[in-house]
Amino acid sequence: MTDLDLLAPNTERLSARIAELAGFHDSTFPGWSREVFSEPYRASRQWVREQMADAGLDVVIDAAGNIVGRLPGRRGGGPALVTGSHTDTVRQGGRFDGIVGVMAGIEVARRLRETGVQLEHDLVVVDFLGEEANDFGISCMGSRAIAGVLRPDHLDRTDGTGLRLGDALAGFGLDPDAALRQGWKSGDVHAYVELHVEQGPLLEQSGTAIGVVTAIAGIDRLLVHFAGLAGHAGTTPMADRRDALVSAAAAVLTVERVGCGAPVHGVATSGHIESSPGSMGVITDEARLWAEIRSVDRTWLHGARKQIVDEITAETRARGVDIDVDWLTDQDPVPTSGLVQDVIAQAADHLGDSWKAVPSGAGHDAAHLSRLGPMGMIFVPSVGGRSHCPEELTAAEDIARGAHVLASTLITLDRREEVRHA
Ligand SMILES: [Zn+2]
């Protein structure tokens, strides 16, 4: 038996830990809600910290709120093997998105200790702060900080109540200014590997156990302001109207139409719309639309971005409505490391698991960690392809397979002297 076989996870223990973490949620909403900065999130993080410590990791919470657990390797210091994910959820989310990667990373550390297998490199397991999209319009807060790309203007962003992100971080007991200086050096990471649920249907539909992620989709998020003219709904002739909500509605359909035109993986979604004054009998004078486009194809993404702005600007102006477009985030697609892909695929082959190469339509902390070293991701099937909803489900044995492939991948990468240039 090789070390690769030896590091099979304890499936019951891993499932029990995932179920236990699900207990920390805001029960005023259906499903599982553990949003960043919420009380259940705060409480769960203490539990995660204890889990890491119990697994033998040295745990610190950095200035950006990442929970970082380190299992020293034989060499003591130098570039580390890094794994992890996030434990925040969207509102009314599920029990597996992000959680699986953090709990599997902790399980790998437990199995290393239990089996007496020692790595050359330090193993670092990270629970990244606030990965999900939030009202501040900035996802992956913790992994951005570690990658050194959290900027002062991010801290000045406000949520719907006018709260600054910097103040929210401070209110959570963190140090926003220090978070801006939290970036790791590129030599700190030997490789980064993240296990995550697929959140889509490709693996389940093809009966495949393991997804070897080829690239993480880029995301462009935009906020469009429409400014029309309020008027009486009964007396203003249709031809004389400057109706901001109708312009926004037309823009929703344009966003959808552009998304449908993608040749490879490309999607476009309008997520939220607001209008004022928001009453019957009055023509809307203002509307705001939040939308996003995603693709692993950088060229398509850039083209779609331009097409959306050009088309909705023309449609809106034709209605006599003024338009202003703010880009909230733009993140290029991030390819994963070819070598890490190969190691994941070989680990799956060795363990007798079927695998296929898949793109990631969802954004992940891994995209930011790729700035620091070779990065790879392992997907496990999502039942019905459902995610970001209470029905999100991945079978315990599928999670265990993924955790075993994660352990095998890490141990193989540990024994490679140089991953970066391979
Ligand atoms: Zn996630």
Residues whose N, C-alpha, C, O or C-beta is under 5 A from the ligand:
A	BS01	ZN	D97 G98
